[in-house]
Amino acid sequence: MLRFAPSPTGDMSIASLRIAIINYLVSQQKNDQFLVRIEDINSKKNIEGKDTEVMMLLEKFALKHNAVFHQTEHLNLHQTLALRLLKDGKAFVCKCTEEELETEKKSAKENSLTYQYSGHCENLTTEEYDLLKVSGEKFVIRIKKPTKTITYNDLIQGNQRANPDEIDSFIILDSESKPTHNFACAADDMMGNVNFIIREDKHLINTPKQIHIKNLLGYEDETKYAHISSLKNNDESSSLTWLFKEGYIPDAILNYLLLLGNDKATKEIFTLPEAIEWFELESLGKSPASFDITKLQFINREHLKMMDDRELSTLFGFADADIGKLAKVYLKECSTINELEAKIRPIFKPKDFSGEFGESMQILSELIFQAPAFETFDKLKEHLSTKSGLKDDTLINPLRQLLTGTGSGPELSEIYPYIKSYILEVAS
């Protein structure tokens, strides 16, 4: 079982999307299940509707899941497991105040030591615990730190180890009886039998703690880990929201994210089904990958070229393969949907006859309305030249403005075959 575990606390980042794609891809390679777990334990930070948005984005990228649940659905199970550890003497109640803990941290810093919990409450007796519950005083539950080094092999980062002091006696249930991230995550992975965990390398610090939790809960099944390198330059220009707004398409974004940090890709342009055939998780590098918008532009252009002509035309409000082909003519100078739309829309807008070429445009417009249909641009040009007396640039410049709404672009002979059936609309 593999899983993707986003938090509904903001817009999905491309880094998170990359993790989702890789988890789904590996699940397909292994013919295993893919679970989506909405990590909504931290209710104060949750934003309404972001969980639904996550699911819509996964659907947009064709990442099909076998099951989905919210982590808060398991709150009672988390609490039960924490109390089991407490009963078994593997966890303990801590009533240290924030002020006391801050004093400990300050003391450690002054002595140039890495802070560790003092163990002040570790030997709290049952009687003291009962009195604490009756008093209403705030307390948390901490897990006892391990007695030996936690080691595991990461498929990308290599052998990892964390000594007991690095893991420490961390909190698993807070003062409001809510599980902490590490405890809820480990418990849900254990209960869901998630045995292959792929996530960002920022979680390397959490993994030993989660292994420790599962060890104490008696989980013995082997779990594989792969911590993917982070992304550099992950700012607004590389956010998922911005990419969609600018006119990048899902297939291209997915293609690009699977190339990041991967120097063993057998193809540069591919679809998700194709990637399932050759992708190797272990081929991803340890170093952070740089986000390169220029590379994404190239990939987006190539995927737009691959689109079905009629489907491409629907992006501009048509259902006509000829308009899709027209858009592909402009891909010589465009790379996004927005850039294409900026070229295609002026063709079908009413033309402005008040400019430099206005008089000639008006003459050509009237001639086009009176003319028969011409199969080729050369025939149309010959007819217009003969009837108007305009030649060379005095013909082409106003004709370009009339047919495209701009003064530059591809040759009119390339454009005409795809707009000839709309010629009366275009030339008005």
C-alpha positions in Angstrom: 0.0 0.0 0.0 1.2 3.5 -0.9 -0.2 6.7 0.2 -0.4 10.5 -0.5 -1.0 12.5 2.6 -1.7 16.2 2.0 -2.8 18.7 4.6 -5.8 21.0 3.7 -4.0 24.1 5.0 -3.4 25.8 1.7 -3.0 25.4 -2.1 -1.3 22.3 -3.2 2.3 23.0 -4.2 4.0 21.4 -7.2 6.3 19.7 -4.7 3.3 17.9 -3.2 1.9 17.1 -6.6 5.3 15.6 -7.6 5.1 13.3 -4.5 1.5 12.3 -5.4 2.4 11.5 -9.0 5.4 9.4 -7.9 3.4 7.5 -5.3 0.6 6.8 -7.9 3.1 5.7 -10.5 5.0 3.3 -8.2 1.6 1.8 -7.1 0.8 1.1 -10.7 4.2 -0.5 -11.3 3.7 -2.7 -8.3 0.0 -3.4 -9.0 -0.6 -2.1 -5.4 -3.2 0.2 -3.9 -2.9 3.9 -3.7 -4.5 5.6 -0.7 -5.2 9.3 -0.1 -5.1 10.5 3.5 -6.2 14.1 4.3 -4.1 15.1 7.3 -6.5 17.4 9.0 -5.5 16.8 12.6 -4.4 20.4 13.0 -7.9 21.9 12.8 -6.7 25.4 13.6 -4.8 25.6 10.3 -7.3 23.8 8.0 -8.9 25.8 5.3 -12.5 24.9 4.3 -12.7 23.3 0.9 -9.0 22.6 0.4 -9.6 18.9 0.9 -12.1 18.9 -2.0 -9.6 20.9 -4.0 -6.9 18.3 -3.5 -9.2 15.5 -4.8 -10.2 17.6 -7.8 -6.5 18.2 -8.7 -5.7 14.5 -8.4 -8.6 13.8 -10.8 -7.3 16.5 -13.1 -3.9 14.7 -13.3 -5.6 11.2 -13.7 -4.2 10.0 -10.4 -6.9 7.5 -9.4 -7.1 6.4 -5.7 -8.4 3.2 -4.2 -9.5 4.8 -0.9 -9.6 8.2 0.7 -10.2 9.3 4.3 -9.7 12.2 6.7 -7.2 11.6 9.5 -9.7 13.0 12.1 -11.9 10.0 11.4 -9.4 8.0 13.3 -9.1 10.3 16.3 -10.5 7.7 18.7 -8.2 5.1 17.4 -5.2 7.4 17.9 -6.2 8.1 21.5 -6.7 4.4 22.2 -3.3 3.5 20.9 -1.7 6.3 22.9 -3.4 5.1 26.1 -2.2 1.5 25.3 1.4 2.7 25.2 0.7 4.6 28.5 -0.7 1.4 30.1 2.2 -0.7 28.9 4.7 1.7 30.4 6.0 2.7 26.9 4.7 6.3 27.3 4.2 8.6 30.2 2.1 11.6 31.3 4.0 14.9 31.4 2.6 17.9 33.3 5.6 20.2 32.6 4.4 23.7 31.8 5.6 25.6 28.7 7.5 27.9 31.1 9.4 24.9 32.6 10.2 23.5 29.2 11.4 26.9 28.0 13.7 27.1 31.0 15.1 23.6 30.1 15.7 24.7 26.5 17.4 27.9 27.7 19.6 26.0 30.0 20.6 23.6 27.3 21.4 26.4 24.9 23.5 28.2 27.5 25.6 25.1 28.0 26.0 24.6 24.2 23.9 21.4 24.3 21.2 20.1 22.0 17.9 20.3 23.9 16.5 17.0 25.3 13.5 16.5 27.5 14.8 16.2 31.1 12.6 13.2 31.9 11.1 15.1 34.8 7.7 13.4 34.6 8.8 10.0 33.3 8.4 8.3 36.7 5.0 9.8 37.6 3.2 7.3 39.7 -0.3 6.0 39.0 -1.6 7.8 42.1 -0.1 11.1 40.8 -1.7 10.5 37.4 -5.1 9.9 39.0 -4.8 13.1 41.0 -3.7 15.0 37.9 -6.9 13.9 36.0 -9.1 14.9 38.9 -7.4 18.3 39.3 -8.1 19.3 35.7 -4.5 20.3 35.3 -3.2 20.3 31.7 -1.0 17.4 30.7 0.4 15.6 27.6 1.5 12.1 26.8 5.1 11.5 25.8 6.5 8.4 24.3 9.6 7.0 26.0 12.7 7.5 23.9 14.2 4.4 22.4 17.0 2.5 24.1 19.0 1.9 20.9 19.7 3.6 17.6 17.0 3.5 15.0 18.4 2.5 11.6 16.8 2.0 8.2 17.7 2.0 4.5 16.3 4.8 2.3 16.0 3.9 -1.4 17.3 7.4 -2.4 19.1 8.8 0.6 20.9 5.6 1.6 21.4 4.2 5.1 20.0 6.3 7.9 20.4 6.3 11.6 19.2 8.2 14.6 20.4 7.7 18.2 18.0 7.8 21.2 18.9 11.3 22.2 18.0 12.6 18.7 14.6 11.0 18.9 14.0 11.9 22.5 10.8 11.5 24.5 8.4 13.5 22.2 4.8 14.2 22.6 2.3 11.9 21.1 -1.0 13.3 22.6 -1.3 17.0 23.3 -3.1 18.7 26.2 -6.4 18.6 24.2 -6.0 14.8 23.7 -5.2 15.3 20.0 -2.5 13.2 18.4 0.6 15.0 17.2 1.5 14.7 13.5 4.1 12.0 14.0 1.9 9.8 16.1 -1.2 10.1 13.9 0.9 9.5 10.8 2.6 6.4 12.2 -0.6 5.0 13.6 -2.5 5.5 10.3 0.3 4.0 8.3 0.4 1.0 10.6 -3.4 0.5 10.6 -3.6 0.9 6.9 -0.6 -1.4 6.3 1.2 1.3 4.3 4.4 -0.5 3.7 6.0 1.8 1.0 6.4 5.4 2.0 7.5 8.0 -0.6 7.7 11.6 0.6 9.9 14.7 0.6 13.3 14.7 2.2 12.1 17.3 4.8 10.4 14.3 6.5 13.8 12.6 7.2 13.7 14.0 10.7 10.3 12.5 11.3 10.9 9.0 10.0 12.9 7.6 13.0 10.2 8.9 15.4 7.5 7.2 13.4 9.5 3.9 13.2 9.9 4.1 17.0 6.2 4.5 17.5 5.4 1.5 15.3 8.0 -0.6 17.0 6.5 0.1 20.4 3.0 -0.6 19.0 4.2 -4.0 17.9 4.2 -3.4 14.1 6.6 -5.8 12.6 6.0 -5.7 8.8 8.8 -4.3 6.8 8.3 -0.7 5.4 10.3 0.7 2.5 11.2 4.4 2.5 12.1 6.8 -0.3 12.7 10.5 0.6 12.5 12.6 -2.6 14.8 15.6 -2.9 13.2 19.0 -2.5 12.7 21.6 -5.2 14.8 24.7 -5.5 13.2 28.0 -6.8 9.8 26.8 -5.6 8.2 30.3 -5.5 5.1 31.8 -7.1 6.4 31.3 -10.6 6.4 27.5 -9.9 3.2 27.2 -7.9 0.5 24.9 -9.3 -2.1 27.7 -9.1 0.2 30.0 -11.1 1.0 27.4 -13.7 -2.7 26.7 -14.4 -3.4 30.5 -14.5 -0.6 30.9 -17.1 -2.0 28.2 -19.4 0.2 25.1 -18.7 -1.7 21.8 -19.1 -1.7 18.8 -16.7 0.1 16.4 -19.0 3.0 18.8 -19.5 3.3 19.6 -15.8 3.3 15.9 -14.9 5.9 15.1 -17.6 8.1 17.9 -16.3 7.9 16.9 -12.6 8.8 13.3 -13.4 12.0 14.6 -15.2 13.1 16.7 -12.3 16.2 15.1 -10.6 15.9 12.1 -13.0 18.9 11.7 -15.3 17.8 8.2 -16.5 14.6 9.0 -18.2 14.4 7.2 -21.5 12.2 9.8 -23.1 11.9 13.6 -22.8 8.3 13.9 -23.8 5.9 11.3 -22.5 2.5 10.6 -20.9 1.8 9.0 -17.5 1.1 5.5 -19.0 4.4 5.7 -20.8 6.2 6.7 -17.7 4.9 3.7 -15.8 6.8 1.5 -18.2 10.3 3.0 -17.6 10.3 5.1 -14.4 12.8 4.0 -11.7 12.4 5.5 -8.3 16.0 4.7 -7.4 17.2 6.8 -10.3 16.1 10.1 -8.6 19.1 12.0 -7.3 19.8 13.2 -3.7 20.4 16.8 -4.6 17.6 19.3 -4.8 16.2 19.7 -8.3 15.9 23.2 -9.8 12.6 24.4 -11.3 13.2 25.6 -14.8 10.3 27.4 -16.4 12.0 27.5 -19.8 12.1 23.7 -19.8 8.5 23.5 -18.8 7.5 25.9 -21.6 9.2 23.6 -24.2 7.5 20.5 -22.7 4.1 22.3 -22.6 4.5 23.2 -26.3 5.3 19.6 -27.2 2.2 18.3 -25.4 0.0 20.9 -27.1 1.3 19.7 -30.4 0.3 16.1 -29.4 -3.3 17.1 -28.5 -6.2 16.0 -30.6 -7.0 19.0 -32.9 -10.7 19.2 -32.0 -9.9 18.8 -28.3 -7.4 21.6 -28.5 -9.9 23.9 -30.2 -12.3 23.5 -27.2 -9.8 25.4 -25.1 -10.7 28.5 -27.2 -14.4 28.0 -27.3 -14.6 26.0 -30.5 -15.3 22.4 -31.5 -13.6 22.4 -34.8 -10.4 20.5 -35.7 -9.4 23.3 -38.1 -9.1 25.7 -35.1 -6.9 23.2 -33.3 -4.7 23.0 -36.4 -4.7 26.8 -36.5 -3.5 26.9 -32.9 -0.7 24.5 -33.7 0.5 26.9 -36.5 1.1 29.5 -33.7 3.0 27.0 -31.5 6.1 28.0 -33.5 6.0 31.2 -31.3 3.8 30.2 -28.4 4.1 27.7 -25.6 1.0 28.1 -23.4 -2.8 28.2 -23.8 -2.8 31.8 -22.8 -0.3 32.8 -25.4 -2.2 30.8 -28.1 -5.5 32.5 -27.0 -3.8 35.9 -27.4 -3.1 35.0 -31.0 -6.4 33.3 -31.9 -8.9 35.7 -30.3 -8.0 38.7 -32.4 -8.7 36.7 -35.6 -12.4 36.4 -34.7 -12.9 39.8 -33.1 -14.4 42.8 -35.0 -11.6 44.6 -36.8 -10.6 48.2 -36.2 -10.7 50.2 -39.5 -9.5 53.5 -38.1 -5.8 52.8 -38.1 -3.0 53.2 -40.7 -4.4 50.5 -43.0 -8.0 51.2 -42.3 -9.0 52.4 -45.8 -7.3 49.4 -47.5 -8.8 47.0 -45.0 -12.3 48.3 -45.7 -11.8 47.8 -49.4 -10.5 44.3 -48.9 -13.3 43.4 -46.5 -16.0 44.5 -49.0 -14.2 42.5 -51.8 -14.1 39.4 -49.6 -17.8 39.6 -48.9 -18.5 39.8 -52.6 -16.0 37.1 -53.6 -16.7 33.4 -54.2 -15.0 30.9 -51.8 -11.3 30.2 -52.7 -9.7 27.0 -51.8 -6.1 28.4 -51.4 -4.7 31.7 -50.1 -2.9 32.3 -53.4 -6.2 32.3 -55.3 -7.7 34.7 -52.7 -4.7 37.0 -52.9 -4.7 37.1 -56.7 -8.4 37.9 -56.7 -8.1 40.7 -54.1 -5.0 42.2 -55.9 -6.8 42.2 -59.2 -10.0 43.8 -57.9 -8.3 46.3 -55.5 -5.2 47.2 -57.4 -3.1 46.7 -54.2 0.1 44.7 -54.6 2.9 43.4 -52.4 3.1 45.1 -49.0 0.3 47.5 -49.8 -1.9 44.3 -50.1 -0.3 42.0 -47.5 -0.1 44.4 -44.6 -3.7 45.5 -44.5 -4.8 41.9 -45.4 -2.8 40.6 -42.4 -4.5 43.1 -40.1 -7.9 42.2 -41.5 -7.4 38.4 -41.2 -5.4 38.2 -38.0 -6.0 41.5 -36.1 -2.2 41.9 -35.8 0.7 43.1 -37.9 2.9 40.0 -37.5 2.8 36.3 -37.2 3.0 33.2 -39.4 2.6 33.4 -43.2 -1.0 34.0 -44.2 -0.8 31.0 -46.5 -0.3 28.9 -43.4 -3.3 30.4 -41.6 -5.8 30.7 -44.4 -6.7 26.9 -44.8 -8.0 26.9 -41.2 -10.0 30.1 -41.2 -11.4 30.0 -44.8 -14.7 28.6 -43.6 -15.0 31.6 -41.1 -13.8 34.1 -43.7 -16.9 36.4 -43.5 -16.7 36.5 -39.7 -13.0 37.1 -39.8 -13.0 39.9 -42.4 -15.6 42.1 -40.6 
